[in-house]
Amino acid sequence: MSYEITKTIQGEDVPFSNPAKEFYSALGYDGMKDLMYRFYDKIYESEIATFFPQDEDEFNEIKEKNTLFFIQICGGPKIYDESLEDKGLNEYMIRIHDDFSIYEKSRLEWLGCMEEALKETDMDQTLKDNFWDYVERFSKLTVNTFNEESKYMASLQ
């Protein structure tokens, strides 16, 4: 099964909901950590690896911090930032991406890595689908650089 990916449209209002708390409940802390570490290991081998520190120790710090974000956004303990509740945490993560040029192609690579990691995760498919809906929609909000002339963009049309 492949997950659906919809194209990011500049200026589009992208409604999304945080993942169901049952996602975190089903995986628990260790399961979430396993999923996210596998995901970030795939990122490290992907075409967008250069967006991340190439020093392994620095990359591992990013992997750990981003794992804490996903644990908190999925209803786990407030370990990323206690002061950032649901919507505030999402907004904070969007603003972090403002410092980088994020293209649709980069988003597709990111989602491809996430899809692989999710497929390898043994859990209820409905919960995986719910989580996918969140990351697919939310990832659109991190795209901040649009170039309609790109040959990669043409493949989405």
ABEGO torsion letter per residue (X at the ends): XBBBBBBBBBGBBBBBBBBBAAAAAAAEAAAAAAAAAAAAAAAAABAAAAABBABAAAAAAAAAAAAAAAAAAAGBBBAABAABBBAAAAAAAAAAAAABBBBAAAAAAAAAAAAAAAAABBBBAAAAAAAAAAAAAAAAAABABBBAABAAAAAAX
